[in-house]
Amino acid sequence: MNKALTILFLLFLSLTTHAQSFNFGAITYDDYEFDRKKLDSNANAIVLKEFGTASIQRDDNTGSLELIFEHHVKIKIYNKEGFKEANIVIPTYKDESREETISDLKASTFNYVNNNFVETMMDRKAVFTENRSKYTRLTKFTLPNLKEGSVIEYSYRLKSPNLFNFKTWEFQSNIPKVISEYLVYIPGIYNYNVSLRGFQKLTDQKAELSKECLRLSGVAIDCSKINYVMKNIPAFIEEDNMTAPSNFKSAIYFELSDVQNLNGAKTSYTKTWKDVDYELSSYKTLGDQMKRKDVFKDLIPEITKGSTTDLDKAKAVYNYIKKQIKWNNYYGKYSEDNIKKALENRSGNVADINLSLIAALSAAGLDAEAVILSTRDNGTVNKLYPVMSDFNYLVAKVNLADKSYLLDATEPLLPFGLLPLRCINDQGRVINLKKPSYWIDLKASQKTTTSYILMGKMTTEGKIIGTLTTHTMGYAAYGKRKDILRYSSPDEYVEKLDERLTRIKILDHQISNLDSVENSLIEKYEVEFTINDGTNKDQFYFSPFFINTISKNPFNLNERTYPVDLGAASDERIIINVLLPEKYQLLEKPKDMAIALPNAGGRYLLQTGLDGTTISMSQILQFNHAIYQPEEYLFLKEFYSKIIQNQKTEFLLKKAN
C-alpha cells in the first residue's frame, strides 16, 4: 500500500502530539512479565517500545546543516532463539568527503534476580566496526549476560550529512512490536515527499507547529513537528523467493522535493529524467566512459576476428571482457576510476566492467546503451521521479537488428543475454548518450530447465545399477557450474558429491560443456544404490522419489502480503526406467496426478507404472511465471502440499507366481 503525503499539507494541521522518548533503564515488572500471546504466541522476542526522532540542525563547528537521528528501543527476550535479537548492526554511509557518525551509544541487559532487576551494561570494548564496502560501514555489538526472560535496551545518536532522504523509519521488523513511534522536525523551508509503504497502517499521526526550531543566518525558522505511531505490529516473516524485504515492510520514507532559500529563491531537488540524462551523459564516471571507444579501437579487429554477423561480434566482445576484467565484488553504477585503468589492472567494480563492455561494443560498430538498475536485495526504484540513490548497478544493452540483449560481464559462467539473478528486479532505466532515457523490464531471458533421466536395472540383491544423465540450462546450469568450479577439478567435485549422497554411490562420471556456457551442462553418472536389503525378495517397497524429493513446503504462511518472485520460469523433468530381474505384480503405487495452477501458472504431472518387467516414472514440474501475486499464494501452497503428500507413497512390488 502506498500513501502519498506532503509536508506542506501537514503545516496547516494544528493537533496536539504527545510523542516522547522513555527513560533508559526504567524497566518495570510489566516489561518482564509481558505476555507475548497479546501479539504472537510464537514470538522468540518482542519489541516492547521503540522511539525515534529526527531533526535538521546546524553544526556550530562547521556551520553546515546536518540530520540528527536518535533511536531508542527496548526488547523482551523469551528464549534462546530470541538471543539473536541482541546482535545489533547499525549501518552508516559515507562518500569521498562526508560520512555519518554514531555517538552516545548505550546498551544494557536487565535480568530479574531475587525480586530485583539487575543491569549488566555493555562494555564499550564490545563495539566494533566493519567496512562493508567503500561507502558502507557497520557498527556491531552484542548485548551481554543474556538469559531467557532478559529485557535488553539500547540507544544511540546518529549524525548524517544526508538531508535528501531525511531518515527512513521501519515500523515493521522480523519480530513483533508493541509500539513504534517516530517524531520528526522538518524546517518549513524544506519540502519532502513522504510515503508510507507496506501492508500495515498507522495507528496515529499528528502534527503541530514547532516555533523557531532552527536558526540560519540569524533568521528563525519554524518546523513541522510530526508524530507517526504504529501499534501491535506483526513480525514481517521472510520466505524464500522474494526481493528485498524493504519493498514490503511497513516503513516511512522521505525524499527531498525542494528547499526555499532565505533569499526567496527555490532550489528543486525533484529532477526530471531529462535533467538526469544530461548529467549522466557528462559524468566522468559514467557517460564519458561509455564514449571511450579509443580504449578498444586497436583491439577490436583481433577480438572479432572470424565473426560473420553482428551477433557473433557482440558475443566475441562479451567473452573478451569477461576474460580480461575480473569483478572485485563491488556493485556500482559509476566507474571507480576509468575503464582504461580497469582494463590495465584487469580488475574493477560492476560499472567498470560493463562500461568497458559498452565502449568495446561501440568500438565494434554495435549499438550499445547502459542500463542502471537496483538489485533484488536493494529494493525497487521510484518511478514517479528520478532518485539516483535508488540505483546501485549498471549493465549493458546491445541492440542487434530487431532484438536487444541485456549483458553483465561480471559473471563468466553466464551465457550471452542472461543477467545474474540479482539483476532481475522490476525495471531498469536505459541511458542513451543521444536519445532520452526510458524504462525497460528486467526479465530472465531463459527459462531454468533441468532434466534427469535414470536408466537402470535391479539386481536380485535389491540394488539398482544404472546411468543417471542430467541436463541443465539457465540459472540451474549457472549454479551447478559455480558449484563444480569451487573445487580444483570435476573429479574432486564428484568425490565430495559422492560423500554427501547417503543412498547413492557414484561409480563413474562424465561432465560435458563445463566451460561452454552457451550450451546445456551435461552430467552423466554411473550409479548404484540399494532399495531393499534383499531379505524379502518376494515383496518389497520402492520409492521412485529419490531425485529432488519435495519433502518441505516452501510456503508456510497463512497469508503472504508480498509476491512470490522466482526470478525466472522453470521446467524440471524426471524420467526413471528400471528393469526388474523377474516378473512382479504392482500392488500399490503413487497416484498419477495432473494438477495445475490458475491462470496457466504452472503444472505438475506424474505417471507411474509397471510394463512387463520395467517399472517407470515420469514427472514434470513447471512454473510458467517468474512472479506470482499475493492472491495466488494459497494456490501455490496447496499445489506443493498435494505434491508432497503424493510423494510419501511408494511402489509395492510382489513377485509374480
N, C-alpha and C positions, 0 to 999 in steps of 0.2 A: 504494500500500500504506500503510495507517495502522497504527501500532503505539503503543498507549497505554502509558505508563509512569507511575509515581508516585514522587515523591521519598521518600515515607515508606518504601516498599519498599527503595529503594536505601540508606537509612540502615542497614539491617541487614546489608548486604553489607560484607565486610571483605577486599577484594582489593587487591593492590599495583598501583599505577599508575606508569608511568614517563614521564608526559607532561612535556615540557619544550620551551621555545622553542629557537631556534637563534641563534647569534651573527650579528649583522648584518655583512655584508661578508666572511663566511668562504666565499668562492667557491672551489670545487675544480675540478680538471681534469675530474672525472667529471660535474660540473654542465654544463660547457661541451660535453662530448662525449656528453651523454645521447642515446641512440638512441630517437627517437620511435616507431620500429617496435614497441617494447615495449608501447606504449599505442595509438597511432593514427598510421599512416604518413602520413596526410594532414593531420595537425595543423600549423597555422601557428605555434602556440605551445603550451607545456605548463607547467602549474604543477608545479615540482619539489618544493616544500614549502610548506605553509601551516599556520600555527598561530595559534589564537586563545584568549584566556582572558577570562572574565567573573566578576566578583565584586561583592558589595554591600559598600560601605564607608561609614564615617561621615566627612563633611566636617568637618574641625577648625574651619573658619571659621564655617560656618552651623549646624553640629550636625545637619544633615539627612542622611538616607541617600541614597546615590547608587550607580548602577550604573557600574562601571569596566570598560570593554571595551578589550582590546588586540588588534591584528591585525598579523600579520607574514607576508609572502608573498614567494616567490622564483620567477621565471618565466623560462623559456628561450624566446627568440625565434628562429624558424628562417628566416623570410623576411620580405619587405616586407609581405605580407598580415598577418603577426603584429604589425606595428608598432602596430596599433590597441589591442593589449593594454597598451600603455604610456600610454594615455589613461585616467586614473583619475578616477572620480567617486564621492565619498563623501557620501551624503545625511545630513542631520541634521534633527531636528524640534524644533518649539517651539510653545508656546501663549502665552497672554497674559502669564504670569508666569515661565515656566520654559523653558529651552532646552538642547539638547545642545551640547557644545563639543568641539572637536578640538585636541589638543596633541601635542607630541613627534613631529611628522611628519618622517620621514626617507625619502629616496628617492635611489637611485643606479643608474647603469648601469655594467656591467662588460664590458669588451671584452678579448679575448686578443690582445696585441700583443707580438711578439718574445719569445715564451715567458713572458710575464708578464701578469697581469690588471691592467688599468688602470681605475681607478674614476673616473667622472665624477659628482660629486654635483650634485643638483638645486639650483638657486638658489631661495631662499625667495621671491624675487620672481615665480617662475613659478607660484606657488599663488594662485588667485583664487576668490572665492565668487560664487554666483549665487542670488538669491532666486527659487526656482521658484514659490512661492506664499506666501500669508500664513503658512503653517505649515511650509514645507519650504525648507531652504537646501542648496545643493550646493557642496561643496568640490571644486575641479577642479585637476588638474595633469597634465603630460605629462613623462615621464622624458626626459632629454637624451641626445644623442650615440648614437642608435640605429643599429645595423648588423645585417645578417643574421648571426646567431650570438650576439648580445648576450644577457647574463643581466641581468635587471632585478630590483630588490629594493626594497620599501618597507614601512614600518611606521608605525603611529600609535596614539594613545590617545584613546579617546572617553569623555567623562563624560556620563551621562544621568540625569535625574530619574525616568525611566520604569521603575519596578520591576515594573509589571504584566506586561509582555511579556518581561521579562528581556532577552535579546538572541538573536534568531534567528541560526542559523548555516547558511549554504548550503554543503553539501558539493559540490554539482554546479554547474558554470557552463558557459559557452559554449566552453571549452577543456578538454581532459583534465587530470586531476590525478594525480600520483604518490601523494601522501598529503595528507590534510586532517585536522587534529586540533583538537579543541575541548575545552578544560578549563574547567569551571565550579565555582565555590564557592558553594553555596547554604546560607545560615544555617538552622539547624534550626527556627527559628520561622516560616520561610516554607515553604509547601507549594504546589508548582507542578504543574499538569497538563502533562506533557511528551509531545509526539508527534513521531514521525519520519514525514515524508511523502515520497513519491516512490518510484521503482522500485528504486533501489539500496539494498543492505543495509549495515549497519555491519560493518566488519571486526572491530572490537573495542570493548568497552565495559567499563570498570572503575570501581569506586567504593571509596572509603575514607573514614574519618572524619578530618576536619582539626580538631584541638582548638583552641578559643579563637580562631577566625578573626575574630571580631567582638566588640566590647565596647560595650554600651549601658547607660547609667546605672550604670556600674560593674559590670555583670553580664557575665561572659564567656559567649559563645555559640559552640557547635561548629557546624561546617559539613559538608555532604556535598560531598566532592571527587570529581567525576565526570568521567571522560575518555571522549570519544567519538572513535573513529578510523574513517576510511574510506580504503581504498587502491585504486589503479588504477581511478580513477573516469572513465568515458567522458564525453565532452562531451555537453551537452544541446543537441541540434540543433533549433532552432526552424523550423517550417514555417508556411506560411500556414494560415489557418482554425483558429486556436486562441485560447483565452482566455489569461489571464495565465500566463506561464511559472512563476511561483511556485506555481501549483496543482500542478505536476508535477515540478519539480526536487526532487532529494533534499535535504532540509533538516530541521533540528530546531527545533521551536517550543516556546515556554514560555508558559503562561498562569497567572497567579496564582489559586490556589483560595482560600486563607485564610492569615491571619497569627495566630500565637499571641502575644498581647501579654504583656508582662512581669508584668502584674498577674493573669495567669491567664485573662483573657477572650479570646475568639477573634473575630476580625473576618473575616467571609466576603466574598469578592470574586466568587465564582461566584453570580451573582444568578439569580433566576427571571425569566421573561418577565412575570410578574405585578408584580414589583418594577420592572422596566424600563418597563412600560406606565404605571405610576403616575408615575414620574419624567418620562417624555417628555411625558405629557399636561399636566404642570405646568411644564415648561421654558418660560421666556420666549421662547426662540428656536425652539420647535417647537410644543408644544401650545397655548400662548397665542396664537400666530399663526394656528393653524387656527381659533380661535374668533372671529377679528376680522371678523365679518360686517359690523360697523359701517362698515368702510372702504369697502365696496361697496354698502351698503344703498340709497343715493340714486342710484347709477349703474345698478343692475340694470334698472329699467324701460326705460331707453334702450337698454342693451346687448341686451336680449332682445326688443325691440320687433319684432313680426311673427312671433315664434316660436310655433308652434301645438302643438308636442309637447315633452316633456322632452328628447328627443334634440336637437331644434333649439335649445333653450335652452342645453344643455351645449356644443354646437358654437359658439354665439354667444359664450358666456363664454370658451371656449378661444381663439377667434380674437381676442377683445378683449385678453386677457392677452398673447398672442403679439405683438400690435402695440404694446402700451403699455410693456412692460418688456423691455429688451434685456439679453441674457445677457452678463455681464462675463468669461465663460470660466473662472470658478472653480466647482469642484464644491462640494458641501457638503450635509449633512443638517440643518444648523441655519441659521437666518436670520443674516446678518451683523449686522443691527441690528433692523429690524422691517419688515413688509410695507408699512406706510403710507409709510415713508421710501423704500422701493424704488419704489413707485408714483409718488411725487413726483419722485424723481430719474430715473425711467424707466430704471433700471439695477439689476441685482442678481445674486447668485450663483444656482445651481440651486435651492437651498431657498427663497430669496426669491421667485423666480418661481412655483414650484409650490405653495408655501404660500399665495401670493396667489391662485392658481388654485383651491385647495381652499376658501379663505374666500369667494371670489366664487361658486363653485358652491353653497356652503351658503347664501349670501345669496339665491341664486335659488331656494331651496327644494329643492335637489337633495341626494341622499345622497352625500357626498364623504368620502374617507378618504385618509390619507397612506401611502405605501409607501417604506420605507427599503431600500436595496439596496447591493450592491457592484458597481462597473462591471467590465467584462471585463478591463481592464488592472490591476484592483486585487485580483483573486483571489476565490475563493468564501468564503462565511461559515461560521462554526462553527454547526452545527445542534444540538449537544448542549446548549449553554447560551449565553445572550446574551453576546457580546463586541462592545460598541458600536464599538470601534475598527475592526472588520471592515467597517463600513458607511461609505460615503463619498458617498452620493447619495440624493436624495429625489424621488419623483414622486407624481402624484395618481391616485386611483382613484375613478371615479364609477359608481354603481350605478343603472341605469335599468331598471325592471321586472325582467325575469329575466336581464338581461345587464349585464356590467360592462365598463368600458373603462379601460385604463391610459393616462395622459396625461402628456406632458412638453412644457411650453410654451416651452422654451428654443430650439427649432428651428422657425422659422416655415415652413420648407419641408416639414415632415412633416404628413401628413393626421391627422385626428382618430382616436385609438386606436392609432396606430403609434408605439412608443417608438423612440428612437435606438438604433442597433445596439449602442452602448456599454453600454446597459442590459440587453441580452438576455444574462443571466448567471445561470443556475440558478434561484434563488428569492429573493424579497424578503419582507419582513415588513410586513404591513398593520397600521397603527396607527389604531385607532378610539378616539375620546375616551370612548365609553360602553360599549364591549364589549372583551373580551380580544383581544389581537393574534393573528394567525395567518399562516401561510406561504402564499405564492401563487407559482405558476410564472410565470417571466418568459419569455414566448414572443412571437415576432413575430406580430402579428395578421393580417398579409398575406403572401402568397407574393410573392417577387420575380419579376415577369414581364416579358419582353421579346419583342417580335416584330418581324421585319424582312421586308418584302415588296418585292422588286425586280421591276418590270415594265419590260422594255426591248426594244430591237431592235438587231440588229447591222448595221452598215453594210458595204459592200463594201470599205472601207478597214481593216476589222478593229477598229472601235470599237463600243462598246456605249453607247447613249444611252437613258436611261430615268428612271423615278421610283423612288426608294428611300424607303419610308414606314416609320417606326419608332414603335412604341407601347411605353411603359414604365410600370410601376406598382411600388409598394412601394419598397424600398431602391434599386432601379435608377433609378427616377424621381427620388428624392431626390438621389442622387449626380449625375445629369445636370442637374437644376435648379441644384444648387450650382455645378457647373462653368460653366453658362451665365451665372449671375448674378455670377460673378467678373469678368466683362467689363462694360464700360459699356453695352453693348447686345447683343441677339441677333445683330445684323449683325456686330459685331466678333468674337463667339464663332465664327460660321461662317467668317469670314475667316481666323482663326487655325487653325480645324479644317482648312480647305482647304489651308493651308500645310503642315500636318503630314501630310496624306494624300499618299502618294507616287504611287499608281496612279490615284486617283480625283480628278476635277476637279468641283467643285460649281458648277453654272451658275446655280441659283436655289434659294431656300429659303423655307420657311414653318414657323414653330414655334407650336403651339397649346397652350393650357392651362398656360402657364408659371407663372402666378400661381394657377391653380385646382388647388391641391394635392390636392383630393379626387378629381380626375379623372385619367385617363391622360394622360401627356405625349405629345404627338404631334409628330414631326418629319418634314417632307416635303422631300426634296431632289431637284432635277433634276440628274442626274449624267452624266458622260461619262468613260469610261476605255478604254484600248487593251488588247486581249488578244493581238494579234499585229501585226507591222509591215506586214502586207499584201503581203509579197513572195511568200508562198506561199498563194494563195487556195484552192488545190485541197485542201490538207490542213494542219491545224494543231491544236495542243493548246490546251485551255482549262480552267483550274481554276475550279470553282464555289465554292471555299472561300476567298473573299476578305472575307467578313463574319465578324468574331470568330473568326478562324482559331485552332485549338488546335494550337500548334506545340511547346509545352513542357508536360511532365507536372508538375503542381504537387506530386506525391507521389513523392519520390525515395529515401526511406529504405527499408532492407531490413526494418525493423520500426519501428513507432511505438507508444510506450507511453502515449500520451495521445490523447484523442478528436479527431476532425476536427469542428470546430464551425463550420458555415457561417453561423450566426445565423438563417437562415430557409430554408425550402424555396424552390426556384426552378424556373422554366419558361422556356426560351428556344426560340423557333421562328423558322426562316428559310425563306422561300419565294422562289425565283428562277424567273422565266419570261422567256426571251429568244427573240425571234422572229428566225430566221436569214434572210438576204437571199435565199437559194435553198435547194434541197433538198440535204441532206447525209446521208451514212451515218455511223452511230455505230460506230467500230471498237473503241474502248476507253472504259470509263467506271468511275468509282468503284463499288465493290461495294455493293449495297444491304445495309443492316445493320439488325438488330433485336437489340440486346443489353440485358441488364437486370442490375441489382444484386440481391443476395439480399434477402430479407425485404421485397420491394416497395420497395426503397430508391431506385430511380430507373431510367431507361431512356434509350437513345439509338436513335433511328430515323432511317434515311436511305434516301431513294428518289431515284433519278436516272433520266433517260430522255430519249428523243427521240420526240416525237409529231408526225409531219408535218414542219413547219418550225419547231417550238417545242421548244427544249431546256429542261429543267426540273430543279429540285432542291427537295426538301422535307426539312428536317432538324428534329428535335425532341430537345432535351437537357433532361431533367428530373431533379431531385434532390428526392425526396419527403420526406426527413427533414432537419431542421436540424442534427442531431448524429449522427455515425457513430462507433461504438465502435472501440477499437484493433484488435479482432479482424476488423473489416470493412475495415481499411486496405488490405490487399493486393488486395482485390476492387476498391477504388477505383483503385488504382494500375494494375491490369490493364485496367480499364474505360477509363481515359484512354489507355493505351498502344495499345489497339485502335483507338480513335478517331483518334489522331494518325497511326498507320500508314496508315489508310484515307484520311486527308485529304492524304496525299502523292501520291495518284493523281489523274489528270486525265481529262477528255474528250479523245478523239482523233477529230476530225471529218474526213471525206473527202467532197469534192463528188461528188454522185451523177451517174452517167453519163446 
